[in-house]
Amino acid sequence: MSPCGSEPYAYDDDDSGHGDWPTQVLRRTCPTWLHQLLSGAEWTPDPGDTRFGDPAWSSNPCYRRLHRTYWTWGQLALAAAEAPYLPAWRRQQVQFLAQLFTDALAPTNFLLGNPAALRRAVETRGASLVRGAGNFLDDLVRRRGRPTKTLPGTYRLGSDLAATPGRVVYRNDLMEVLQYESQTAEVHQVPLLLVPAWVNRFYIFDLAPGRSIVEWAVREGFTVFAVSFRAPGPEQAGLGLDDYFLRVPLRALDVVQEITAAPKVHLVGACAGGILTAATAAWCALEDEERVASLTFLMTAIDFATGAGNEKSPAAEISLMTRFLSDRSGIVEGEKIGLMFDLLRSTDTIWQPLVSGWLMGERPSPFDIWAWSEDGIGVPRVLLEQMLNIAADNTLARGLLRINERTIDISTVTQDAFVVAGLRDHIIPWQTVYKSAQLLGGDVAFHLVRSGHVGSIISPPRPRAEYRTSQGGLPLNPQDWLAGSATRHESWWSAWSRWLAPRSGPRIRSRTTGSDQYPAEAPAPGRYVRSR
């Protein structure tokens, strides 16, 4: 979408090198709002922008004028970022910076420009401002100035989060493998292996009780294993994709098959963990090993192509950025990675907590997803740089990814796949997930959930749960798929269980945790989830 919400525009061939580009941008982008502005027509604010939901923004002439001025300036800044003479990847950077800049300068982020905060100050006789100043100082000391999204100590691992009973059955220097205890008399023959992103704690799969996909799958009669990454230390600073690939997904697959004696395993990958999952399936195909029963991808991008043609990759910039982010030992801290993700949706993850905490004097209510997102994990700079270059060069989708001196070809992956995307995903747009699903060779069941990047994973059965899906395959254009899809009023977890069941072999007697070779050790969630 363009900044004004209209369809993206296409540049003519004769636009390069000719004419006044600011004029072209203003002419080609947002003609509706620009015409409205110049004609003096009545201006209607966006009802979906909750920042300006206070009645004063519509009833007070000064605030209404301030809102319109900010809105107009913001639209001009975002339209200017659509400069046609920039390479596609550079234009995306400029658009991101323009959006970040306009969000930061919203009047609601400042006391005098926030009528709700001023009203609260009057009602509390200044107490809210005193509390807000205390919150600011606390965030400055504890969080280097980042507004608090969730209070530390609100949740406890093993009881409030990551509480599904299980055991650690394997540990190396990069990961622990957790096996969860069966809760049914019989289980499906084919087990599940869950692989999280290497920058996140694994318990996005095992959030609070009742909101845990691990808990759901175990109760549905599946034997569930999960990878828990260790926060790397200085001794792992030089490790890259080759090391992580051999010692995490491939090693975990060996462990799962030895414990269960299952010839095949269902692989489940979330976000960047889906890249490891897809590469594992392609590796097994390269080795002529039928070890993967099916694939489940949650908010996963495999195809990062922008459609702008073959342009120079910003490899030098990626190298410079990762060196800037890493510490002296070569580790990029989880806090810095978390800030990068927060900047992608700064209105919700930075400015809204700032307004609530510093201007309104409030402290956030407990929210398990915020607690998980604040519990970041570091990553070796080498690995981060390699993964960013994979995205920039689109090597996995193009069949050019090299792992341990072998070329990984995603086109060889023929297993059936269950794919989930989020309609409001700010990290991986659902259209990108859709394009990635088209690369898979088996039958693909695509599901679109009306939530964001993380909220789409946490989808327990509830009255308002729903998703969109289609029985007609995957047309080339994702909008054609959307037009032909239908809404199902249930959790995608339920659809996933039904989809997995016929691909999971016969029911067998429930399994015990561990084996002679890999005995059950410490209780879940294990040691590495607490590593810093």
N, C-alpha and C positions, 0 to 999 in steps of 0.2 A: 504494500500500500504506500502511496505517496503521503507526504506530511498532512495534507488536507483531507485525506480519507478517500480521494478519488482513485481511479485506476491508474497504474503506472503509465507514463507516457513513453513513446518511442522517439528517438532522435532521427532526423532525416540525414541522409548521407552527406548533404551539402552543408550541414551545420558545423563540421569540424573546420576551424580556422577562419570562419567568416562571421561577420555580424557582431552585435553587442550581446554577449551571453547573458548579462543580468536582465536585459530586455526580453531575450528569448525565454529565460526561465520564468519570468513573471507572466509572459504570454502563454506559456505552455503548461504551467503548473497552477493548480487551484483557480481556474478561471471563475468559478462560482463565487468564492469568497472575495477575490480581488474585484470583481465587478460589483459585488455588494458593498465593498468598502468605498470604492470610487463614486458610486452612485448615491451614497448616503442613505441607502435603504436601512430599514430597521434591522438591528443586529440581534441574533438569538444565540446565547451562549450554549455550549455543549452540555446537555443535561447529565451526561455520563461522567463529567469531570467532577469528582467528589471534593476536590480541593476548594471549589467555589460553591459548595452546597449551602453555606450559611445564608439566611434570608437577607442579610445586609448587602450581599453582592447584587441583589436585584432591586431592593427597596431604597438603598442609599445612593444618590446620584454620584457622589465622589467615588465610592467603591465600584459602582457600575462602570464609570469612565476609566478607572484604573484597570478593571478587568478587561475592558475592550482594548485599551492601549497595550496591555501585556499580550493579549491574544493576537493582535495585529502584528506586533513586533515579532512574536514567536513564529507566526506563519511566514513572515518575510525572511527570517533567519533560516528556517527549515527549507524554504523554497530556494534560497541562494545556495544551499548546500547541494542542490541537484545539478551543479555545474556540469554541462555535457562534455567539457574538454578533459575532465579527469578520468583516469582509468577506473574501471568498475570497483576494484578493491580499494582504491584511494577515495572514491566517492562515498563508499560505505563508511570509511573512517570519518570523513568530514560530516556526513549525516549523523553519525553517532555523537561526535563532539558537539554539533549544533543542538541535538536533542538534549544532551547532558547540560549544556550551557543554559538553554531555555528553561529546563526543569529547575536548575539551581536558582535562577533569578525570579522564580514565581513569587509574587508578593506575599502569598500565604506563608512563605518560609521566614518572614520577618515580622516582628511584633506589631509594628504600626500598620503593616499590610494584612494583618489577620484579625478581622473583627471578632471571631470566636474567642481568640486568646485575650483580646482586650476586654471583652465582656466577662470572661472568667476571672481576670485580674480584679475587675471592679467587684464582682460578686464575692470573691474571697478576700477582699480588702488587701490585695497584694500578696497573699499567702501562696498563690499559684506561681507567682514570679520568683518568690524565694525558693520554693521547691524546685522550680525549673533551673535556677542558678545552681542549686546543689546537684541536680542531675547532670548538668553540663560539666561541673568540676569533676564529678565521679567518672563520667565518660572520658573526660580528658586524661585522667590519671590511669584508669583501668583499660581503656579501649583506644587510646591515642586519638581521641576526639570523635570516634564513630558513635553515633547514637545507639543506645541499647535497644535491641529488638526483643530480648527475653532476659529475665533476671537469672544470674548464675545460681545454681543450686535448686532451681525449681523442679527439675526432673533428676531422677537417679537411674543410672544404667543398671539393668538387671531387675528392676522392679517397676519403674514407670515407663521406661523405654527399653527396647531389646530384652523383653522379659519372657519370650517363648522358651520353654525348657529345652535344653540341648547340651551338647558337649563339644569341646575342641578335640578333633580326631587327628589333626596334623598341624605342624607348625614349621615354617622355615624362616629365613631372615626377612622375607617380604610379606608374608601372609599367614593367617590361620585359616583352617577349614573347619567350619562348624557343622555338625550333624544334629538335627533336631529330633527329639524323641517322638516316636509314633504315638498318636492318640486315638487310633482305630485298631480294631482286631485284625483287619486285613488292609494291605496297602497295594497300590499299583506297582507292577514290576519295574517300570522305568522310573528312575529317580529324577529329581530336579537339582540343578546346580545354578545358583544365583551369583552373578558377577556384577558388583557395583562399579561405579566410576572410580578411577584411581585417585581422585581428589576428594572423595567423599567417604564418610563412615558408612559401613555396610548396613547399619540399622535403618536406613530408609526403607529396607525390606521388612524390618521388624520394629515398627514404630510403636506407639502406645497400644496396649491390649484393646482389641476391637477395631484397630486401625492398622493391623499388621498383615501384610500379604503372606508372610511366613506362617503365621498362626492360621490363616485361612486355608492355605494349601495343605498343611499338616492335618487339619480337621477334615479336609476333603479326601484324605487317604493317600497323600503323596509322601514319599521319603524325600526330605528337603535338606540340601546342603547349601552353605553360603560361604563366600570368600570374604574374609575380614582383612583389609590391608593394614600393614604396620606403617606408622609414621616414620619415614626414613631418617636415619642419622647420618652424620658426616661420612661414615664408612660406606654408605650406599650412594653417595653424591654422584659417582661416575656411572651409575647404572642407567641403561637406556631401554628401548623397546625390546631388543633381543633378550635381555636378561629378564624383564618382567614377563614377556610372553612365555618363555620356557618354564619359569619358576612360579608362575601364578596360574593362568587358565589351563595350560597343558598338564601341569603337575596336579592341580586340583582334580582334573578329569581322571587322571590315573588313580588318585585316592578314592574318588567316588566309585569307580568301577571295581576296584579291589574290595572295598567294604561291602558293596551290594551284589557283586558278581553279575551285574547287569551288563549285557552286551552294548547297550546304548543308553545315552543320558539326554534329558531335555536341558538345553542351555538357555538361560535367561540373562539378558544383559540390559542394564539401564544406562542411558546417556553414553559417556565414553566407555563404560563397561560393555556396551553393545558393540563397539569397534573391536574390542578383544574377543568377544563372542563370535562375531562374524569371521574374524581372522582365524579363530580356532577351527570353525567349521570348514573354512577354505583350506587350512593346513591339513586337516584330516582327509579331505578330498584329494589333496596333492599326494598324500601318503597311501591312498587307496584304502583308508580305514573307515569303516562304517561305525563310527562311535557316537554320532550325534543323531538323536531321534527326531528332534524338532528344535526350532529356534523361536524365542520370544524376545522381541525388541521393544523396550519402553523408552520413548523419547530419544531415539537413536538416529544420528545422521551418519550415513555411509557415503552418500554422494553430496559433496560440498560445492558442486559447480554452480557458478553464478549465471551462466548462459551468456557471458560477455566475450567469449572467445579465448584464445591463448594469449594471456598477458603475463608480463614479468612477475614472478612470485616475489613477495616482500620478504625473502629469506633473511636478508641483512637486517631488516627491521625486527624480525622475530628474534634473531640472535641477540640483538642489542637489548630488546625488551626483557628477554628471559635473564640476561646477565644483570640487568638493572634490578629485577625482582628478587634474584637469589641472594642469599647471604654469603659470607666469606667461605663457607664450607661447600657451597654449590647447591644448597637446598632452597627451594621456593616455599616459604612458609604458607601454611593453610590460611592464615589470616589475610595475607595478600591476595591469595586466590579467591577467598570469599569476598573481598572488596571488589575484585574485578567482576564477579557475578552480580554484586549489588549495583554496580554502575550500569549494568544492562537494563535495570528497571529501577532507577534511582528514586522515582516518585514514591514507590511503595516501600522500598527497602532502606532508603536513607532519609528522604525529606519527611515522609509521614512519621517515622519514629522521632525525628528531630522536633517536629511540631508538637507531637504529643508529650515528649519528655521535657524539652527545654522551654517551650512557649506556654504549654498548658499545665506543666508541672505534674504530669501523670507518669506512672510507671506501667510498662506493658503487661497485659494479661497473659497467663501461661498459654503457650501454643507449641505443640510438639514439633511441628515442622520448623519453626524458628529455632527451637533448641537444637535440632539436628543440623540446620544450616550454619549455626554458629560454631559447631563442633567440627571445624575443618581439619584437613590432613595435608601435610606438606608433600612435595614431590621433587625428585631430582631434577635439576635444571635441564640436564641432557634429555630426559624423557619428555618434559614439557615442550622443549624446543622441537623434538622430533614429531610429537603429536600435532603441534601447531603447523608444522610444515606439511604433514600429511593432509591436513584440512586445506591449507593454502594451495597445494599442488594437486589435491584430489587424487592421490595415488592409489588408494584402496579401490575406489570406484573405477578407475582407469585400468586396473589390473597390473599396476606397476609397483605395488608395495613390496619391499624387500625385507624379509625377516630371516635372520640367521642364514643369509646368502641364498635364500630361496624366494622366488616370486610368488606372491599370494594373489590368486585370481578369484575375485568374488563371484564371477559367473559360474564357477564350478559348484557353488552351493545350491543343492537341489532339495534340501529338506523343506517341509512345510513350515510356514512362519506365521506367528501371531504378532501383529504389530499394533502398538498403541501410540497415538500422538495427542498432543494437547492443543485445543483450539486457541487458547490464550498463552501458549508457550512463548516466552520472551527470549529464550536461549536458542532453542531449535524450532523454528516455525514448522507448523504441521505440514506445509507443502514440501519442506525439505525431507521430513520423515517419509512422506509419500513417495517422493522421487527415489529415495533410498530403497524403499520396499520394492520398487519396480525392477531393481537389479537382481532380486532373488529369483532362483529358478524353480522353486516349488510353488505349491498353492499358498497364496498369501491372504490372510484374513486381516483386513485393515480396520481399525477402530479409532474413531475420533471422539475424544472426551472434551467436554466443555469446561476445561480447567487449565491451569498453567503447567509449568514444567514439572514441578514436584507434586502439586495437587492432583494431577492426572494419575500418578502412581497410587496415591492413597485414595482408593475408591471402594470402601467397604459397602456391602449392600445396605441401602437406606431408601426411604420413600422417594427422595429427589434424585437418586442416581440415574444417569442415562448416558448413552453414547450413540454415535451414528455409525452405521456400517452398511455394506451393500453385498449382494450376492452376485453382482455382475462383473467381477474382476476389477482390474485397475486400468481405467482409460489413461491415455497419455496425459491429458490435462486434469490436474487435481480438481479443478472447479466442475468438470463434467462428472467426476466421481461424487462430489458433494451434492450436485443437483439430483443425482440418481440414488443417493443413499436414503436410508430411513432411520428414524429415531427408535431406539429400543430403551424402554423404561426399566432398566436394571443396571446393576454394577457390571463393569467389564470383567470383574473377578469371576462372576458367575458364568459368563460366556467363555472365559478362559478355562475354567474347570471342565465345562462341557466339551470344549475343543481338545483339551489334553487327554481326556479319558479314553477315547478310542485309539489314541496313539501311544498308550502307556502299557499295553500288554495286559495279561490276565491279573486278577487279584491274587496276592500271595499272603502268607502269614506275615504279620508285622515284624519289622526288623529291629534288632537291638542296635544301640549306638556303638560304633567302632568295630574293630576286628583284631585278630591276633597281630597282624602287621601294623595296624594303626589303632591302637587301643584308645578308648574314651578317656580323656584327661579332665582338665579343668571345666567347670560348668560354663555354659554360654552366659554372657556374650564374649567370654575369653579375656585375654590379657591385652592384645594389641589394640582393641578398641579404646583403651584408656591410655595408650602410648602418646607421648608428646615429644 
